[in-house]
């Protein structure tokens, strides 16, 4: 599979070949030919940055390597007072463990909710402190500081230090890869993106998720969406009716959730 290192090597090698043909071997290489390595580099790099499953800049666990009919629910962007409690109530009633990738700035004032997530058997993951739109433009040191702010709030509220990390918007780049390595995080993505944040039709949302089910799938949802809370009981029933078991993400991936 292509990754950042391989694409860089291909692009640099292409430039060196052009220079060799032009300067050493006397071929009259048109100047615009030197733009070809960029045309090779940019599409792969952009695709790798926005596609978390590509493992382009770093290895991200997006599914379990299994043939067993087991899947994991994950919720991003909370905790939030309006829908997080509703979702927790549903999960408790249905006896389903899940993962909550929380935004640090949303923890302040919602510490009891964070404690409840933990006490009811769910796992807490790091989704940065700020979840800022321009987070991906930061230096790696600033990214790490942001991520560690979320950790500190979680430790204060629960005594647990998150190890699982999910990038905002699922975007990765070299700076983030360095921050993740420096902070000893384990990047976790998804392979079923529900798009619940833009969904308007509950039946269409259910259909989108259920038609993508496969063994070891990680389902991305948000505990900040009314429609997600509305369809969650039916989603759980439908998943089970298809013969799948719902497992907590760290157990399904066989990884350690906390430092």
N, C-alpha and C positions, 0 to 999 in steps of 0.2 A: 504493500500500500504506500502511495506517495505521502511523504511528510515534508515538513519545512526544510529539513536538512537535504533531502534528495532533490527537491525543487531548486534550492540554492546552488547545489552542485551542478545541476543541469544548466541553469542560467549562466553561471560563471564559466563552465566549460564551453558553452556556446559562444560567449564573448571571446574567450581565448582562441577558439578555432577561427573565428572571424578575423581577429587580430593577426593570427599566424598567416592566414591566407592573404591578408591585405598587405602586411608590412614585411613578412619574411619571404613569402612565395611570389610576390609581385602581382597578385590578382587585384584588379581594380574593383574593390568591394564598395558598392554604393553606401553612402553614409546611413541611409535609412535602414539598411540591413541590421545595424547595431540596435535598432529598436525591437528586433525579433525576440531576443532573450527576455525583454520586458513583457512582451505579449505572451510569452510562455509563463513567466513568473506571476504576473498579476492575477489572472483568472484562478489559478490553483491556490494562490495565497488568500484571496478574498473568499473563495469557497471554503477553504480550510478554517478560516477565522470564524465564519458564521455558522458552520456546520459542526456542532459539538461531537458528533459521532465520527468525524473524519480522523480524529487523533492526530491532527496536523502539527500542532505546536507542542502538545504533550498528550500522554495517554490519559484518557478519560473513561471511566467505567460507565457504560451506558446501558448494559444489560448483563444478565448472568449467562454464563456458558453452560447451559443445561437443556435437557430434553424433557425435563419434568414440567408439568403444567402448573407453573407457579409464576406470579407477577407481583409487583410492588407498586403501591400508591405513594406518590410524593407530592407535597404541596409547597409552593413557593410564596414568598413575599409577606407573610404574616410576621408576628401575630397581629391580628386586627380584631377589634372588639365586636364588630357586627357579624362576621361570618365564621371566624375561627371557632368560637364556642359552639355554633350550630354543627359545624363539621365534626368537632370533637364528640358531641353528643351522638351523632350518627355512627361514628367509628366505634364508640363505646357500646352502643346498642347492638351493632352488627359484629362486635368482637373482632375488629380489623386493626392490626397495627400499621402505622404509616410513618413516613418521614416528613418533617417540616423543616424546610430550608428557610431560615428566618433572616430578616433584615434587621441589623442592629438598632437602627434608629427607631424601629417599631417596637422594640423591647421595652424602652423607657416608658414607664406608666402601665405597661402590660406584663409586668413580671409575674403576677399570679397566673396569667394565661400560659406563660412559658413554663412555669412550674407544673401546671396541669398537663401540658403536653408530655412532659417527662414522667410525671406520676402515673399517667394512664398508659404507659408502655410504648410511647412513640419515641422516635429518635429525632434529635435536633441537629441540623446541619447549618453550616455557615453560608450565608448568601450575601456577604459583605455587610458593612455598617451602613453605607450611604446608598448603595444601588443607584449611584448617580449615572445619568445618561452618558457622561463623558468618562466614566470610570476606566474604560479601555484605553484612554489617552494618557493615563497617569504613568509616572515612572514606577518601576517595580517596587521600589522602597515605599512609595506612597500607597501603592496597592496593598502591600503587606500591612502597613499601619492601619489602613481602613479595615482590613480583614481581622486584625488583632483587636480592634475596638469592639467588634461584634463578639469575639471570643470572651473578652473581659466582662461584658455585660451578661453573657450566658453563665460564666463561672460565678459571678456575683449572685445571680438569681437561682441557680440550680446546683452549683458545685461541679458541673460538668464542662469539660473543655472540648469543643467540637473538633473532630478531625476531618469529617466529610465536608467538602466545599463544592458549591455549585456556582459557576460564573454568572453574573448578571446577563440576561438575554442569551446565555449560552455562547457568548463570544469569547474566543481565546486569541492570544497573541504572544510573542516572545517575552514581553515584560510580565505578563500574567504567569507564564510558565516558570519564570525565575522566582516570582513571589510565592507561588505554590510550593516550589521546591524549598525555598528558604524557610517557609512556615511549616514545613512537613505536613502539608494537607494531602488528602486523598481526593482528587477531583471526581465528581459523580455527575453524570448527565442523565439522559433519557433516550429512549428510542420510540416512544409514543408521545408526540406533542399534541395535546388536546386542543390547543388554541381556544381554551375556555375564556380567556380575557377578551376575546372579540366575538364569541359565539352569541347568537340571538335566539337560536332554536334548540331546545333541549333534546329533542329527538335526533336532530342532526348531529349534535355533540356526542350523544351516546353512540350513534352509528359510526362516527369517525373513530372513536376509541375502540369500540368492539371489533371493528373490521381489521384492526391492526394487531389484535391480540396474538401473541406467540409466546412459547416458553421462555421465561427469564426476562420478560419485558418490564421496563421501568416506565410508568405512566406519569407524565407531567401535568399537574393540576395547580390551581391557586386557591388558597383559603381566603382570598379577598374578593371572590366573585359570587354573586347571588345565584347565578345559574349553576355553578358547581355544587353549591349546597343543595340546590333543588334536585339535581339529577343523581346525586351521590348514592342514595339508597337503592335506586334502580340499577345504577352502574354496578354496585357490589353484587346485587342479586344476579344480574345478567352474567357477570364474570364467573360467578359460582355455577350458574346453570350450564355454562360451557365447560365445566369440569376443571376450572382453575382454582388454585388455592392462593389466597392473599397473604404474603409474608412481608415482614419488615425488611427494608432495603438492605441494611447491613448484614442481616442473616442470609438473605437471598444471595448477595454478592460474596458472602463469606469474608467480610472485612470488619475491622475494629472501628467502631463509630466515634470513640472518644480517645483523647490522648491519655 
